[in-house]
Amino acid sequence: MDPLEHARAEAEALRTVSAAADAGGLRGRLSQAAEPLARGQRAFNDAVLRLADRLSERIDAAATQGAAAERRSRELEERLLRLERRGSERPRTVAAQPRQDALPDYFTFESRLRAPTEEVRERQRPYVELLAGYAPVLDLGCGRGELLSLLRSAGVEARGVDASADMVAFARGEGLAVEQDDALAALEAVGDRSFGAVTALQLVEHLPPSSIVRLLELSSSKLRAGGLLLLETINPASSAALRNYFADLTHAQPLVPATLELLVHGAGFREVEVRYLNAPAERLREIELPPGAEWDVARAALAANKRLLDELLFAPLDYAIVARAGQ
């Protein structure tokens, strides 16, 4: 129970003035005499509690509006930077799949539906420690360059490719080594065993099955022995993540972890691991039952049902596949 709910429950418990037990004695007569005052006090307490509830609702609404305004401000700032850095000499996208050219302004689409660069960067920060020691890193579908920026700060050599001219221009404006290219074409252009790690964060869900298989095969051949493959994609087990998935019209299909894990194994990778990421903050609330052994069965059933519903409704939004290249 959060502090506000606790204070509300405490006020509810204390708001009623109890009548004295010996109604016929002196205390009873005093209680009867004081009853009009007690009724007035209870009415006042009720009014104060209603006012507190309404104030709490307004504070919550104001906080939500403030967070939305701040997010919108960051989005607009990124869009302005994109316009400043945009060039006219490159095609809008060089992605092989036709859906990638369906939206006239995918940069704005991505900023609105995913998150500003600061938020994405924080989500990707744990990958820095994982990738340290695996330079050089090739980041496929690098977008605005959040991972590349983190790796640069950590002293890890890395470069990126992205099909979108706007994404490339934005990342280059940050001083990052990024080229506009299709992910498969970029892999085909480099020599075998060229990289210590290949990363593709929120990319494979945009590709048709044949392109995913080809990307994994190429990554296996371009990584040195023991090199690292890191894939991140939306978790279809999460209802909230599926909403985000279907909001992006350039997605090809959701990939359940078992499917992507099987494809990675089939491309020759070993030590394939699935890691679940970005659990939503929401959870079902605990229900407090009275103490006593007679409530143990109900308490256990409630706990089991809560776990099951949390898994169904509040599963992690994303997952990552971490695998190592064979010899």
PEFEN-V85406 format. One record per pair of residues at least 12 apart in sequence whose ideal C-beta (glycine too) atoms are under 7 Angstrom apart, sorted by the first residue. I is the first residue (numbers start at 1). J is the second residue. D is the distance in whole Angstrom. If there is no record, write none. Layout:
i->{I;I}
j->{J;J}
d->{D;D}
This chain:
i->{4;11;15;15;15;16;17;17;17;19;71;74;74;75;75;75;78;78;78;79;79;81;81;82;82;82;82;85;85;85;85;86;86;87;90;90;91;92;93;93;93;94;94;94;94;95;95;96;96;97;97;97;97;99;99;99;100;100;102;102;103;103;106;106;107;107;107;110;113;113;113;117;117;120;121;121;121;123;124;124;124;124;125;127;127;128;128;128;130;131;131;131;131;132;132;134;134;134;134;135;135;135;135;136;136;136;136;137;137;137;137;137;137;137;137;138;138;138;139;139;139;140;140;140;140;140;140;140;141;141;141;141;142;142;142;142;142;143;143;144;144;144;145;145;145;145;145;147;147;148;148;148;148;149;149;152;159;159;160;160;161;161;161;161;161;162;162;163;163;165;168;183;183;184;184;184;184;187;187;187;187;188;190;192;192;193;194;195;195;195;196;196;196;197;197;197;198;198;198;198;199;200;201;202;202;204;204;204;204;205;205;205;205;205;205;205;205;206;206;206;207;208;212;213;216;216;216;217;220;220;220;220;223;225;225;226;226;227;227;228;228;229;229;229;229;230;230;231;231;231;232;232;233;233;233;233;234;234;235;235;235;235;235;235;236;236;237;238;238;238;239;240;240;241;241;242;257;257;260;261;261;264;264;268;269;269;269;269;270;270;270;271;271;272;272;273;274;274;275;275;275;276;276;277;277;277;277;278;278;278;279;280;280;282;283;283;284;284;284;287}
j->{56;49;42;45;49;42;38;41;42;31;116;116;118;111;112;116;111;116;117;108;111;170;173;107;166;169;170;169;170;172;173;166;169;169;165;180;165;165;163;164;165;163;180;181;182;163;182;182;184;207;208;211;252;249;250;252;163;250;249;250;249;250;164;250;164;166;167;143;244;247;248;144;146;146;146;149;150;278;146;147;150;201;150;147;230;150;151;154;230;151;156;197;228;154;156;196;197;227;228;156;157;158;196;157;158;195;196;151;156;157;158;195;196;197;199;159;195;198;158;160;199;161;183;186;198;199;200;203;162;183;200;203;160;161;162;171;178;162;167;167;170;171;160;171;174;176;178;199;201;160;171;176;178;174;176;176;177;178;176;178;178;179;181;183;186;178;180;180;182;180;180;203;215;211;214;215;218;215;218;219;222;218;222;221;222;224;222;222;223;227;224;227;228;227;228;230;219;222;223;229;230;231;232;232;233;231;233;255;260;233;234;245;251;252;253;254;255;250;251;252;252;252;263;263;263;264;267;267;267;268;269;325;325;325;327;324;325;324;325;322;324;264;269;323;325;320;322;260;320;321;318;320;255;260;318;319;254;318;276;315;316;317;318;319;254;256;315;315;316;317;313;280;317;317;318;254;274;319;321;274;321;321;323;326;323;324;325;326;323;324;326;323;324;321;323;322;319;321;319;320;322;316;319;316;318;319;320;316;317;318;316;314;317;314;310;314;306;309;310;302}
d->{6;6;6;4;7;6;4;6;7;5;7;4;7;5;6;6;5;6;6;6;7;6;6;5;5;7;5;4;6;7;4;6;5;6;4;6;7;5;5;5;7;5;6;6;5;4;6;5;7;7;6;7;7;7;5;7;6;5;6;7;6;7;6;7;7;4;7;7;6;5;6;5;6;5;4;7;6;6;6;5;6;7;6;6;6;5;6;5;7;6;6;5;7;6;6;4;4;7;5;5;4;7;5;4;6;6;6;6;6;7;4;7;7;4;6;6;5;5;6;4;5;6;4;7;7;7;4;6;6;6;6;4;3;6;5;6;6;6;5;6;5;6;6;3;5;4;6;6;6;5;7;5;7;6;6;7;4;7;7;5;7;5;4;6;4;6;7;7;6;6;4;7;6;6;6;6;7;7;4;7;6;6;6;5;6;5;5;6;6;6;6;5;7;6;4;7;4;7;6;6;4;5;4;6;6;6;5;6;7;5;6;7;5;7;7;6;6;6;6;6;6;5;6;6;6;6;4;5;5;5;6;6;4;6;5;6;6;7;4;7;6;7;6;5;7;6;6;7;6;4;6;5;6;7;7;7;6;6;7;6;6;6;6;5;4;5;4;4;6;5;6;6;6;4;7;7;5;5;6;6;6;6;5;5;4;6;6;7;7;6;6;6;5;7;4;5;6;6;6;5;6;4;5;6;4;6;6;6;4;5;5;5;6;6;6;6;5;6;6;6}
